[in-house]
């Protein structure tokens, strides 16, 4: 491999803190590519100043040094070389913009403790920018904000990694950066073809899949090459990281920078997971009892796990769509998706909100009063069509993050060591949440079993046990856990595509049978593969409410009905030989009548607001969701329109909204 064949006349620019190994790694990369290596310290700064860098720093002081260093780099010119920056170069904007014009900037992300150990061996006690009273660790952390601003690709370096291994990672990262086509997405129903040019026509980029939602053949988009696998060392690098940092790294690996550059992705992730969440940990893990832990996914603005994806996905959507187009997002919801979509898109900039509108359909008697209040209080009318539920790849992908993060949290809490297995138990309706856990497992998180927990709409339980997906004679039953009142689980198609080794025609036949004959039977060999990852059971309404009552009496903690379904199933099927993480997918405040019934309160008030105040008077754990209280208080006088469940009537409403929102005559 030569540098010209890899990147043409561009430079490979290595960036990172002092002690990251930029010079050593750069020399190895240069040797492998047969090209010139340039060390900015030795070959640019010292030659420009005719003195050692350390003397220049003493002469001019910290602030002036950064300016002088930047000026020297502005006059630097090279092509087809490997360049090692100084640790402080990224703190000067103009010079970094100059370097990026003809270079791919590679960030060597080395663990802070490894950096400190190396600097100690090098007898480096202070670095540029470190004033008196500032620790080396603090200044290294401070500098990360500059590194993340400039890099094109990141190389995650494990503890103890050799310079040669780092160099190989650099070459792999640059090769990936240059070749976006290998990370395309294709339909779960696409034909296998030997003709690469024919297959290329059916492959979509991430940005295309985000905008289109569904594949043209009715299938769902999945990665052509599968999801990337991180090494154990790379996962352990994320121990001690914030949720935002974990999300950024995982999403960087799954989204090619040609679709969303790293700097843009940082802005999106930081906007998604900030003050809009009531817990700074975003998705904390709490011990419940025995070997059971709760992954609390309800700290977002609409108090459901949907916020973890839907505070992020609208920003991705706004970035990916053509700037000259208007888009209408259609959402059909059985529970939490509607309010989460509305809230997420409502947080976009005013410019983006003028070109993206949202319409939510929900069953008048199939959602809780609280869920209804959230939706009618956050109306977005919004001319192309797209989808925002978990059939959209950008909606599903962020859910992988919290399953990985939960495992890392248990390692941080010394509950397990990295590599030890855990089970996860997830209340399941549309199969997106549990599929995200399967994807986290394929990426290297040591999940043993994914436990699928259903309510009395238990078609998935039967399917996972027998391989028969049978809707004949089944009627949807309303329950106190409406988000999993689902009979057709859309994301199951993605999992089947995975276990049948990407056989699109087989997936198409199975779902054609389901559509036309209302059932399909999975072959025995594929059922065995399915059962390697999944086990399943279901929970009755009585058992659900009893579990809420029992857990509250023994711990003071209130489970919402969906989480209670998962708790009941985990008690039945999990063997207690390893921890089980139960996904707590919604805050109990959204289902106050069911909670009051489960806790056998003497008086169940009629209005949502009075129900919340009654629950709050018991000083429960966790407290009543503050955002929900505010929403109900604000929207108690809101009204909404009910229309017939008729496709033609629904289309009339959609067309009227398009006219109102996008076709105004001025």
Secondary structure, 3 states (H helix, E strand, C coil): CCHHHHHCCCEEEEECCCCCCHHHHHHHHHHHHCCCEEEHHHHHHHHHHCCCHHHHHHHHHHHHHHHHHHHHHHCCCCCCCEEECCCCHHHCHHHHHHHHHCEEEEEEEECHHHHHHHHHHCCCCCCCCCCCCCCHHHHHHHHHHHHHHHCCEEEEECCCCCHHHHHHHHHHHHHHHHCCHHHCEEECCCCCCCCHHHHHHHCECHHHHHHHCECCCCCEEEECCCCCCCCHHHHHHCCCCCHHHHHHHHHHHHCCCCCCCHHHHHHHHHHHCCCCCCCCCCCCEEEEECCEEEEECCCCCCCECHHHHHCCHHHHHHHHCCCCCCEEEEEEECCCHHHHHHHHHHCCCHHHHHHEEEEEEECCCCCCHHHHHHHHCCCCCCCEEEECCCCCHHHHHHHHHHHHHHHHHHHHCCCCCCCCCEEEEEECCCCHHHHHHHHHHHCCCCEEEEEEEECCCCHHHHHHHHCEEECCCCCCCCCCCHHHCCCCCCCHHHHHHHHCCCCHHHHHHHHHHHHHHCEEECCHHHHHHHHHHEEEEECCHHHHHHHHHHHHHHHCECCCHHHHHHHHHHHHHCCCCCCEEEEECECHHHHHHHHHHHCCCCCCCCCHHHHHHHHHCCCCECCCCHHHHHHHHHHCCCCCCCCCCCHHHHHHHHHHHHHHHHCCCC
